[in-house]
């Protein structure tokens, strides 16, 4: 008999209550239990960043977290950023600058960008590249991603001034 744990968590502003196996990964919880398939599973070792989500205001690798660890937490996934009809400013910048190709890394890349843009001014290309260094992309060469993030960072800095 498999033991199950009751968890309550808020994902993208919506409260969920589920019973899960203690060994269920957060990626599996989001994808299988909640149907939020934007969080991708890449390396399953926390190296590639494809599974990055924001948990209680901090980016986290969902493939390294158990769902039970999310009990009581607020989680943000790529599905919470915008819609096809109303993209977030970051999604729009990614679209405008062609900052995605195959799209596999894009959800994790976006969530990492959301986290760092909320915390740091990202004043230059070096800071942006440093902030994104934990996310791997095999298609774009990062140049377009950096341009997209720089545009959003500059816009947000000027709005705060």
Buried (B, 14 or more C-beta within 10 A) or exposed (E): EEEEBEBEBBBBEEEBEBEBBEEBBBBBBBBBBBEBBBBBBBEBEBBBBBBBBBBEEEBBBBBBBBBBBBEEBBBBBBBBBBEEEEBBBBBBBBEEBEBBBEEBBBBBBBBBBBBBBEEEEBEEEEBBBEBBEBBBBEEBEBEBBBBBBBBBBEEBEEEEE
